Amino acid sequence: MSLTASLADQAEAHELQNQPELPPPSLEQLLTSGATISHCIHLCPLHVWMAQGSYRCKTQGVQASFWVYAEYRDRRGASRYASFRFASAQQALDFVRFRLTAMALPAISSEQSHRRPLG
């Protein structure tokens, strides 16, 4: 890696770190329109939303569930998705507020997520 590329990478990282943190989304916001949150490891925006539904389990039958979906960009600029299932809306909301922003997400590109925001 050249010195010029290294300095450019450092400048971009500094710029991303100085962006304002987005407020945590509400349950209503996640269930209706979704929200944009800041990923604290990759320093980029994620578009998240929640859906309510049922999940059929062989041992326990049909159970009410809440799914959290996160959308972001990969290095080619294509949309990528991650989904997570929870037993209650509060568990899903807590996950979005406290855990999702610190998880490693497969093939995420901070640069493309900033360049082509979702939501």
Secondary structure, 3 states (H helix, E strand, C coil): CCHHHHHHHHHHHHHHHCCCCCCCCCHHHHHHCCEEEEECCCCEEEEEEEEEEEEEECCCEEEEEEEEEEEEECCCCCEEEEEEEECCHHHHHHHHHHHHHHCCCCCCCHHHHHHCCCC
